[in-house]
Structure formats: structure tokens, C-alpha cells
Amino acid sequence: MTAITIDTTGRLEISLEIRQQLGITIAQSLSLEVVNGCIILQPIGQEPQIRRQGTALVVETSPLGNLDSFYSS
């Protein structure tokens, strides 16, 4: 578990390590939900991550769901 502190204006800081792990960028919007007394933060509208792998560009994005319906024989 990672402990964080809320400052006098109500802001909290998410460590660089966790932001990198989740792909959260500076000024990115997060949704906040309270469930059973717990705060849940989730990135909204994340841009796909693009990287070069050899001669190919690889796009990493959220899962689109089940794609089987797109592949009909």
C-alpha cells in the first residue's frame, strides 16, 4: 500500500511510479467514485500509447471488448 497526503487545498499527489504504471499523464482527467467508503480514481479519455517496435508502430489502448463479431466467416 502507498500512503499519500492531502494538502491544505484538498489536492493529492500520485507518485510518478504509479502514474507511469497506469499511463496517467499530467493534467489528465480522472473520474472519482465513492464505493462502500472507498475512493476509486480512474483515468478518463486516455490517449493510446504509441511506440516503435522494430520497423512497426505499436498502439496500446484499452481493450475494445470482444472482437469475434467483426470476424465472421
Secondary structure, 3 states (H helix, E strand, C coil): CCCCCECCCCCECCCHHHHHHHCCCCCCCEEEEEECCEEEEEECCCCCEEEEECCEEEEECCCCCCCHHHCCC
